[in-house]
Amino acid sequence: MPDASWMADAACAGQDPNLWHPHRGETIGEAAAKVVCAGCPVSRECLAYALARREPLGVWGGLSVSEREQLTGRRYRITSGHRLPGR
């Protein structure tokens, strides 16, 4: 499991987690999350954490699901409650 100690220093700590999980394709919620991420001192750690976990939901490290998919060349999906890489 990737190290999550950076989370205490995240700009999003203590904020409504729903902001970072807009419905897929919802650009307004996504944009609001990215504004917070832009000023976050641990956004790189956040992104690395999401990539290591193959996080299929939400904005992490300032990137949406589709942006992370482009970065890694991998699509993510949820199957039977488990997070699995998909192609």
C-alpha positions, 0 to 999 in steps of 0.5 A: 500500500502506498504511503499516505502520510502526506494527506495531513498536509493536503490542501483538501484536508478537512474539506468536503470529499464530494468536491473531488469526486464529481460525476464523470464529465462534470467540468464545474465540480472538477474545475473547483477541485483543481483550483484547490489542487493547484495550490496544494503543497503535496499535489505530486504525492497525491498524484503518485498515490492515485497512480500507484493505487490505480484510483478509478475515481475523482480528482487526485493531484490535480488530474481527473480520471481521464487525464490520469488515463492519458498519463498512464495509457491505461483505463480504469474501471470498477468491477465487482467492487474492486479496483482493477486496471482495464484496457 
